[in-house]
């Protein structure tokens, strides 16, 4: 099976492949609290680069999530951001590749580590106000960054390893919501079909990603659902992750994956919001739209970003004040969308 080429993307793919060629040491990074698209894309690209004889390491601003480590053939591919080895790798790198993130704020403590290192950005998010400089392969029509990595490896003529297959599949499945979201395209489905044909097991991947949860996640969800709030007039619902429950259960950010969808699932609701206090004066906000309201505009008001239907921001302030400000901004976005008329 051969997927159709995206011609406008092809030229960028060629330029990036040329930049990747012949490098001795490459470091890969992605956004804070990496998701399936970021992690899958990293592993797929790292596996391919290593097959070309390029030493390649993953250096992320936050720890590589435990639930995606099954993608790695060897955890020695990872260097923790605060470790001496991460500094040494970045200092000696011929190239840094930023995946699934296009703005300096998104890569946090990695930004100063790769400052001055030639950089390639591979991303499918809309470009923000403070983009990472360097050669780029950016395409907002792509379902995922994993789709762009697929096009890169295909453009190079392979080779495809088991880890590249798994990484791209997990990236595409994660960002399309298992092919449920509006960003699912014929190209993304063809990619998935090809990877399955080569041996990726969809059932096994589903169980790894979505079919098995630690009891901590369900206990935290139980607690969080009691905070459910509604503004039915504006088609908005929200939920708060209680700081006390989060700490008492020993939860991690991975346990919160998908929580923001629960408010959005309520019949008649167009926007779901999740709030979590992450420090004394800082709140992480996740926003999800069913498609009629652009939540990216809301996130950007608070220094965040993402997609039109899935965005987020880290906002300074008390949980009460942040809730009030964000809900009001979402109300304005809903009104602007015209769906209340």
HUHUFEN-V796180 format. One record per backbone hydrogen bond with DSSP energy under -0.5 kcal/mol. NH is the residue of the N-H (numbers start at 0). CO is the residue of the C=O. If there is no record, write none. Layout:
# HUHUFEN-V796180
[[NH	CO] [NH	CO]]
This chain:
# HUHUFEN-V796180
[[6	4] [8	5] [9	5] [9	6] [10	6] [11	7] [12	8] [13	9] [14	10] [15	11] [16	12] [17	13] [18	14] [19	15] [20	16] [22	19] [25	54] [26	94] [27	56] [28	96] [30	98] [31	105] [38	34] [39	35] [40	36] [41	37] [42	38] [43	39] [44	40] [45	41] [46	42] [47	43] [48	44] [49	45] [50	46] [51	47] [51	48] [52	49] [53	48] [54	23] [54	52] [56	25] [57	76] [58	27] [58	56] [60	29] [67	64] [68	65] [70	67] [71	68] [76	73] [77	74] [78	57] [80	59] [82	79] [85	82] [86	82] [87	83] [88	84] [89	85] [90	86] [91	87] [92	88] [92	89] [93	24] [94	24] [95	117] [96	26] [97	95] [97	119] [98	28] [98	96] [99	121] [103	129] [105	102] [106	102] [106	103] [107	104] [109	106] [110	107] [112	108] [113	109] [114	110] [116	113] [119	95] [120	134] [121	97] [122	120] [122	136] [125	305] [131	101] [134	118] [136	120] [138	122] [141	138] [147	143] [148	144] [149	145] [150	146] [151	147] [152	148] [153	149] [154	150] [155	151] [156	153] [157	152] [160	158] [164	160] [165	161] [166	162] [167	163] [168	164] [169	165] [170	166] [171	167] [172	168] [173	169] [174	170] [175	171] [176	173] [177	172] [179	175] [180	175] [183	180] [188	184] [189	185] [190	186] [191	187] [192	188] [193	189] [194	190] [195	191] [196	192] [197	193] [198	195] [199	194] [201	199] [204	200] [205	201] [206	202] [207	203] [208	204] [209	205] [210	205] [216	213] [217	213] [218	214] [219	215] [220	216] [221	217] [222	218] [223	219] [224	220] [225	221] [225	222] [226	223] [227	224] [228	237] [230	235] [233	230] [234	230] [234	231] [235	230] [236	270] [237	228] [238	272] [239	223] [240	274] [241	239] [245	241] [246	242] [247	243] [248	244] [249	246] [250	245] [254	251] [255	252] [256	253] [258	255] [260	257] [261	257] [261	258] [262	258] [263	259] [264	260] [265	262] [268	265] [269	234] [270	234] [271	287] [272	236] [273	285] [274	238] [275	283] [276	240] [277	281] [278	281] [281	278] [282	314] [283	275] [284	282] [284	312] [285	273] [286	310] [287	271] [288	308] [289	269] [294	292] [294	307] [298	294] [299	295] [300	296] [300	297] [301	297] [301	298] [302	299] [303	298] [304	311] [306	309] [310	286] [311	304] [312	284] [314	282] [314	312] [316	280] [321	317] [322	318] [323	319] [324	320] [325	321] [326	322] [327	323] [328	324] [329	325] [330	326] [331	327] [332	328] [333	329] [334	330] [335	331] [336	332] [337	333] [337	334] [338	333] [340	337]]
